[in-house]
Amino acid sequence: MSNKVPQIRFNGYSDAWEERKLNEVAIFYNGQRIPIDSSLRKQGEYPYYGATGIIDYVEDYIFDGEFVLLAEDGANITMRNSPIAYLTQGKFWLNNHAHIMAMKDGSNNFLVQLLEKQNYEKYNSGTAQPKLNSQVIKSLNFLFPTKEEQQKIGSFFKHLDDTIALHQRKLDLLKEQKKGYLQKMFPKNGAKVPELRFAGFADDWVQRELNQVAPVTMGTSPKSENYTDNPEDHILVQGNADMNNGFVSPRVWTTQVTKTAEAGNLILSVRAPVGEVGKTAYDVVLGRGVAGIKGNEFIFQSLKQVQSKGYWARMSSGSTFDSVTSEEVKTLPIMVPDEAEQELIGKFLGQMDNLITANQRKLDLLKEQKKGFLQNMFV
C-alpha cells in the first residue's frame, strides 16, 4: 500500500494524499491574539482560550467564527495528558499561548484531528518549558486529501468527539451526584445523624475508631530481591500504581510474605497520595505504602467520604514526604449506624460506584477507538 494513502478510507476515494506545508493550506491569525492578565479580566459570557483550551470567560471577544487552535507552549506539548488542538466556533478571546489558524479551502474539523495526532517532541524549541515556534509550525509538511474527503473525515471525528464529550459529561455528573450523596448520607462534623437517611431509621450514629470496627493491617515491604514478575508468586500491593479503577491490578509479585490482606479486604494508601482507597479481589502481600482493612461496603464508603473531606491531606501536610502513621490510621474517627442501615448505605453507594465504573469503561473504550481511527484514517 502506498505511504500516501491511509489504511482505512471512505468508499469512493482512491487518490493519493498530497504533501503541503501548513501555511500553504491554512491562514494564521497569531498577530491578532491579545493576552489579558487574570487580575484584569472582567467576567462575561465569552470563552477565553489558552494553550489548554478554555481557561476563563470574559466580557468581550476578538475572534468570531470557526478556527483551529494549537498549543504554543506548556508541558502538555510533550506530556499529552489532554488535547493539544482545539476547534473553536463563535465568539471568543485568545491569549498568546496557542496558535490560531483556519483552512483556506478545506475542513477545519479535519485539520484539528491532523494536528492532534502529531508528535511534536522533535519540534520543541523550548528550554525551561516546551514551545512550538510559529515559523516551525507554519513550515511543517502534512499530507492532505481532497476537500471532499477532508470533510468526510472531519465530520466522522466530530461526531466521535461529540459522543466522547457526551459520555464525559455524563460521567462527571455521576461523580458529582456521588460526591453529594457522600456529603449528605454521613453525619457532618459534630452531628449524630446524617442529613439524608433511609426511611425507618432514627437512632443516633456512634463514633468509633476505625480499628475498632474494621481491623487494620499496616503494610511492610518485602526485600527488593524477592520481587518477581511471576504470576505464580504472591501479588504485591505497594501503592496507587497497583490499583486500577478502585481495584488491585496485579503488577509486581514477591516470594516473601510480610503483611497480608485477604480477597474482599479494603486497601488504603498511607503514602502519597494518602487516603486513596480501593478493594482487592485477591489475597495480597501489603507493602509499606498501603494498609489492609477488613471492612464492609459501608466502611469503604466511609473512607471515601473521609478522603473527600480532605481529612488525610490535612493530616499529612507539613511532612517532607506525605504519609500517615499506623496510629493515625487505626484511630481514625468514623461515625457508625446499626448494621441494617450500614448495609443499605453500602449497597446504594456501591451501586453508584458500579454505574460510574461502567461509564468510565465506556468512555475509555471510545477514547481508545478514536486513537485507532486516528492511526488508520490519516497518513
Residue, then its C-alpha position, 0 to 999 in steps of 0.5 A: m500500500s502506498n505511504k500516501v494513502p491511509q489504511i482505512r478510507f471512505n468508499g469512493y476515494s482512491d487518490a493519493w494524499e498530497e504533501r503541503k506545508l501548513n501555511e500553504v493550506a491554512i491562514f494564521y491569525n497569531g498577530q491578532r491574539i491579545p493576552i489579558d492578565s487574570s487580575l484584569r479580566k472582567q467576567g462575561e459570557y465569552p470563552y477565553y482560550g489558552a494553550t489548554g483550551i478554555i481557561d476563563y470567560v470574559e466580557d468581550y471577544i476578538f475572534d468570531g467564527e470557526f478556527v483551529l487552535l494549537a498549543e504554543d507552549g506548556a508541558n502538555i506539548t510533550m506530556r499529552n495528558s489532554p488535547i493539544a488542538y482545539l476547534t473553536q466556533g463563535k465568539f471568543w478571546l485568545n491569549n498568546h499561548a496557542h496558535i490560531m489558524a483556519m483552512k483556506d479551502g478545506s475542513n477545519n474539523f479535519l485539520v484539528q484531528l491532523l494536528e492532534k495526532q502529531n508528535y511534536e517532541k522533535y519540534n520543541s524549541g523550548t528550554a525551561q518549558p516546551k514551545l512550538n515556534s510559529q515559523v516551525i509550525k507554519s513550515l511543517n509538511f502534512l499530507f492532505p486529501t481532497k476537500e471532499e474527503q477532508q470533510k468526510i473525515g472531519s465530520f466522522f471525528k466530530h461526531l466521535d468527539d461529540t459522543i466522547a464529550l457526551h459520555q464525559r459529561k455524563l460521567d462527571l455528573l455521576k461523580e458529582q451526584k456521588k460526591g453529594y450523596l457522600q456529603k449528605m448520607f454521613p453525619k457532618n462534623g459534630a452531628k449524630v445523624p446524617e442529613l439524608r437517611f433511609a426511611g425507618f431509621a432514627d437512632d443516633w450514629v456512634q463514633r468509633e475508631l476505625n480499628q475498632v470496627a474494621p481491623v487494620t493491617m499496616g503494610t511492610s515491604p518485602k526485600s527488593e530481591n524477592y520481587t518477581d514478575n511471576p504470576e505464580d508468586h504472591i501479588l504485591v500491593q505497594g501503592n496507587a500504581d497497583m490499583n486500577n479503577g478502585f481495584v488491585s491490578p496485579r503488577v509486581w509479585t514477591t516470594q516473601v510474605t510480610k503483611t497480608a490482606e485477604a480477597g474482599n479486604l479494603i486497601l488504603s494508601v498511607r503514602a502519597p497520595v494518602g487516603e486513596v482507597g480501593k478493594t482487592a479481589y485477591d489475597v495480597v502481600l501489603g507493602r509499606g505504602v498501603a494498609g489492609i482493612k477488613g471492612n464492609e461496603f459501608i466502611f469503604q464508603s466511609l473512607k471515601q467520604v473521609q478522603s473527600k473531606g480532605y481529612w488525610a491531606r490535612m493530616s499529612s501536610g507539613s511532612t517532607f514526604d506525605s504519609v500517615t502513621s499506623e496510629e493515625v490510621k487505626t484511630l481514625p474517627i468514623m461515625v457508625p449506624d446499626e448494621a441494617e442501615q450500614e448495609l443499605i448505605g453500602k449497597f446504594l453507594g456501591q451501586m453508584d460506584n458500579l454505574i460510574t465504573a461502567n461509564q468510565r469503561k465506556l468512555d475509555l473504550l471510545k477514547e481508545q477507538k478514536k486513537g485507532f481511527l486516528q492511526n488508520m484514517f490519516v497518513 
